[in-house]
Amino acid sequence: MQTQFNTIGIIGKPSDPSIAATLSVLYAYLQQHRYRVIVDRDSVHFIDDGAVESCPLETIGQVCDLVIVAGGDGTFLSAARAIAAYDIPLIGINLGRLGFLVDISPNQLPDKLHRILQGHYTEEKRYLLRTKIVRDEQVIHEETAVNEVVIHRWVTPSMIEIITKIDNVFLNSQRSDGLIVSTPTGSTAYSLSAGGPILYPSLNALVLVPLNPHTLSNRPIVIADSAEIEISFCQTKQINALVTCDQIEIPEVLISDKILIKKDPLPIRILHPEDHDFFYILRNKLNWSSGYHTHPDASKS
């Protein structure tokens, strides 16, 4: 298999000086192999080369045909949202503590990267969620999320009371601290911490997970990812809520607002090494089967 990437972007975690060594190795390797390299402007200070090209994160997708992200899953999420509209693939270098999206470790550079750049990889598509806040029949805010959209109670000791509809059909009403709407990608993040199920990444599904519901019969539910989810509030007194899309906050959502959540039609594309194994990552990151040493792939652990 052969492929050709001409211009490659590098995005790092700008607040972490420990990534400097990895970014320098990555940059030197790509330069040596005569790729044009564009570094995210917030990370360029980690590379000791006065001639390095850089541009803002928001526009790096316009000039690159591949982006390599060095950091943890949080850095990867920010990069994914920034380039989602450009239909270019991402590769993740794992410098974080828990990496479900970034699956190449620094000590595997440059061997695994070289194989991917030569066309020996598996490609995975992950879909995002698009959230709209509707007030007085007008969309006042739109945002995307790779992992999850969360409706929280905000600046109040009281639970919020919300109504959920799926494709305009009533699902339930609940009093709780909030609700998580998660993609399969996000099912190993906040949703998992709140008791939601792990979804295989390629499933065409979403999961709705209540946060500390008043009634214990309110349980997580998995639905088709083609559905549109509508969240509204049924409080009688004004109370503010907070909506987050991954790490992005949308504050001061009013009880008269509606929150519409739907799968974005444009996926992000992730390139993995050919030996990528989602179940191995689960075992490794969640410490499953830690005492079982006779499994055929135990040598990976």
N, C-alpha and C positions, 0 to 999 in steps of 0.2 A: 504494500500500500504506500502511495506517495501523496504528499500534500505540500502546499506552498503557502507559508505565511511570510509576508514581506515586511510589514511594520508591526512591531510588537510593543504593547504598552505594559508598564510595570506600575503597580499600585501597592504601597506598603502601609502599615499602620503608622501614621505620622507621629503619634505620641510615644512611640516605643523605640528608644535608641538601640535596643538589643537586636533589631532587625538589620542594622547597618551592614554587618558581615555578610548576611545572606543576600541582601540587595546588591552588594558589591560583586559577589561571586556570580550572581545571576546576570547582572549587567555586563560583566567582563566576558562571560560565556557567549552571550548574544552578540556582542561586538565582535568577538573573535570569529564568529560564524557569519559575519557580514549582514546581520539583520539591522534594519533601522529600528532604533529603540527610542520610545517616548516615555518619560517618567512623569508620574503624577507630581504636580508642583509642590504638594505638601510633603512629598517623600524625597525630593531631589537632593536635599541637603545631606542625605545619608551617603551619597555617592561622590567620591573624590575625583571628579572629572569636570573641568571648567567648560568642556564643549558639549556636555549632555543636553539633549533636547528635553523640554518639559512643557506641560500644558495643564490646565485645571482639570480636576476629576470630571466635571460636568461635560467637558468636550473631548475627553480622550477617546471616546467611542467613534468620534467623527474621523479620526486620523489613523486608527489602528484596525487591523483585521484579526487580532488576537490580543487578549489582555491576561497577564499573569498577576495574581494577587498573592502577596506575602503577608501573612498575619493569621488571625483566627477567623472564626465564622462571622463575627461582627464586621470585620474589615471586608470580608467577602460579600456580605449582604449589602453594604454600602456601595461597593463596586458594581454588584449585579444590578441594583436599581439605577445606577448612573448610566449603564451601557445597554439596558434592556431594549431600548428602542432601536438599536443599531444592528441587531441580529449578528453579533460577533461572539465567538466562544470565549470561555474563561477557563483558566487553569489555577488551581489553588495550591500554594506552598504553606504547609501547616506549621505556624509558629505559636499557636495558641495552646490552651490546656485541653480543649475538647473540640475536635474538628470533624464534623460530619460532612462538611462541604469541601474543606481543604485537605487533600489526602496524599500529598507528596511531602515528605519530611526533608529538611535541609541536607541531611546526610545522604539522601538519594539523588541530590543534584551532582553533576548534570546528567547522569545516566538516564533516569526516567524521563526527564525533560527532552533529552535528545531523541529518545524513542518516539515521544509524542510528536515532536516537530518533524519527524520523518514519516508521520502518518500512522504510527502504530498506537492506536488509542481506541477507547470506547467513548461514544458521545451520548450524553444524557440531557434530556430537556426537562426543565423544572418550570412550572407555571406560577405566576404571581397572582396576587389578589389586587383588584382596584376598588378603592373605597370612595364613596361620594357622601358628603354631608349635605342634606337637602333641608333648606329653611324657607318657608313661604313659597314652596314650589320652585325654588331656585337652588342650583348647585353652588354652594358657597366655598367648598373645598374638595379637592381630589388628591389622593395619595395612593402609592402602590406599596405592597408588602410582599416579601419573599417567604417569610415564615408565617406570620399571623397578624390578624387585626384583633385588638382587644378593646372592649368597652369596659371602663373601670368606673367605680364611684370615685368622686374627686372632692376633696375639701369638705367632707361630711362624715359623721360617724354612722349614718344610716345606710342601710342597704338600698340599692336601686331596684326599681321595678320595671322590667322590660318585657316587651312582646316580640316574639320572633315569628316571622313568616318565611316560608320557603316557596318560591315561585308564586307569591301572592296567596298562598294557602297557609292558614294559621297552624303553627306548630305548637307553641306553648307560651305561657306567661310565667315569669319567675321573679322572686325576690332573691337577690344575691349580691355579692361584691362585684359582679360583672360577668362577662362572657368572652371566651376566646373562640375565634374562627380561624382555624389553622389549615394550611396546606399540608400535603405529605412531607414536604421539606421541614416545616415547622413542628411536625408531630414529635420530633426528638428534642424540642426546645421547651418553651414555656408550657405548652400543652401537656407535655409529658410530666412536668413538675406538678401540674394541676390534676393529674390522674387520667389524662387522656390516653388513647391507644397509640401505638407506633404504627404508622402507615408505610407500606413499601413505597419508595419514591416514585415509581411509575404508575401508581394507582390513580385513576381518574376520580378522585374523591376529596372531600373536605371533612373536617371534624369540628363539631361545636362542643365546647367544654365549658360548663358553668363554673364560676369561681365562688367557692364557699356558699352554695345555695342554701336557702332557709329550709327548703323541703328536700330531704335526702333522696327522694325518688327522682329528682332532676338529675339525669345522668348524661354523659357524653353521647352524642349521636353522630354517625357517619352518613353523609349524603353525597350525591353525585356532584362533581365539580362543575357541571353545566348549570346548576341552579343559581338563581339570584336570591340572596338573603336580605331581608329587610328587618332592621331593628328599630323599634320605637319605644317610647317610655310611657308608662301609665300612672306616673305620680300625679297627685292633685296639687302639690305645691312645687314651686320652682326649685330645682336642684341642678347643679352643674355636673356634667360627666366629662371624663377624659377618654379620648380615643387614641390609641397608639397603633402605628403601622411599623412593625419591627421597632426600631429605636426612635422613630419620629412621632412626636406628640402633636395631637390636634386638641388643644384645650378649649374650655368654655363651650362645650356642646350642650345645647339647651334641651329641656324635656319636650319641647315642641318640635325638635328636629327629627328627621329620619336618617338612618344610616343604611346605605345600600352597598352591598358587597358582592362582587362578581369576579370570576376568573378573568384575568387580562388575556386577550387573544395572543399576545406576543410572549413566548417563553424565553427563559435564559438557557443558554447552551453551555454545558460543562464538559470539558474533556478530561477523562480519567486515564491512568495507565491501563494497559490491557488486562492486568491481573486485579483490577478493582473489584472488591468484594464487600457489599453493603453489610452482610451478616458478620463478616470479620470485624468491621468497624464497630458494629453494635457490641459484639463480645468484648472488644478491646476497650471501648470508651465507657461501657456500662459495667465492666468487670463481671461479665457473665462467664460461667463455666471455668472459673479461675482455678479450680482444683482438678480439672479434667485434662489430662496430658496425653491421652492416646488418640485424640482426634487426628485425622489425616493432615490437617493444616495447622496442627499445634506448633509446628516449627515457625509459623509466622508470628506467634505471640511474643 
